[in-house]
Amino acid sequence: MLASLKLLDLMANSSEAMAKQWAKEVVKNPKTPYYHNSDQDKIIPQAAEFYQKLSRVYTDKDPFTAIKGFMGKFAEARFKEKVPLHEALYSIILMRRHIWLYAEFQAIFISIIEQHQALDSQLRTILMFDYITYAFTEKYWELMNLEFARKSKK
Amino acid sequence: MQAYAAKLIDLIELKAEKIAKQWAVDVRKHNRTPSYSSLPLDRVIERGVDFYRLFRQMSLADVPYEAAKTFSWKYAKECYQEKIPLQEAVYALILLRRNLWLYAEFQGVFTSALEQQQAVESLNRTILMYDYVSYQVIEKYQEMIQNDVDKNIGSIKLVMNNPISSIKNIYKSGLMGILILVACILSYYYHAILGTGVIFTHLFYIPIILAAVWWGKKGIFVAIFLAGLILASHVLFLKAVPFVDDIIRALMFIVIGGVVGWLMDGIKKIEDMYKATI
């Protein structure tokens, strides 16, 4: 767990910079066409907030409950914006990639010991994003079904 | 294919069935994938083997993303047919990836310092594969839901696209005005000149039904007007003829106009729902 703290610090202190890099990619990635016409000033705070919240739960013993809470709100917001589910999820995948790209760019894992820490950090990050993916998909799917049921009742 | 990933790919190729069995046990009892508990073990294992064999296919492909589709689409179709909720289908993929990694760790594939670096690279590769597959599975799921919606309300599309429904509003009003005028002329001709109440009133159903189709419940005003017309015409010109027949006719106009209008409003709601989903 201790080895992951380096990445955690980076995420907490550089959330804005990471979010900016993410925004640059998501607006041109072929798998996220919804975002291509998005205003970067609008989407950067979304990603920065995401990184901030993630950094707060990163070392929790049971991060799933907290992740479920903030990802539920994140899913609601994306659902209201009518972002297709697969694109929203891919934008989250890109957020994860940019944590790592930023860490590589900052060269925080260089020595052999740090390489070991890198693997540890990566495994922790993946675990977090596994929970994020599940919580996000579950909420979005629930909202889709509710919307369908609500319209059917009308 | 990068050399560092070869070790992992070889292991997966050789032990695909064994890893798939471990995954099958895990996924069938995991609290985030309850739908899998009722699936036959053989079928679950087969799905796992398909996933693990995908590694080799993707590593050999010029465009790995395209190669992943062979597995992703099949997986999505099967899960969808088995009514597995999307989040469970995605979590089962996560477990597939985790079991692969657990097996590699358990086998001590990456132990030395150099191998630790290889491990990071191999891990990146498995994650990339998972990223592609999860994206494609979710996309396919949404596509299948859309197809289901299309199939279920295909008849609504027929109503939406039929030439009667798609006439412009100005023409609808114009045509309705003409039909009502014809109804007035017919009423006068039959009641005042011929002095009879024969079947001409059946023609009134044409404007009544058209009004209901075009304007839903609001179309009932046309039925009410025509009902009023035959009753007034009867009072004015057919005093000697019993009133009961025309009262029944007038009531039927309103009932038919109301029922068709109510049904059309229901179809309109489904139409709106359909448009919202596409």
Interface residues (C-beta under 8 A of the other chain):
Chain A: K31 P84 L85 H86 L89 Y90 I93 I112 Q115 H116 A118 L119 Q122 L123 I126 D130 T133 Y134 T137 E138 W141 F148 K151 S152 K154
Chain B: R32 P85 L86 Q87 V90 Y91 I94 R98 A113 Q116 Q117 A119 V120 L123 N124 I127 D131 S134 Y135 I138 E139 Q142 K269 D272 M273 A276 T277
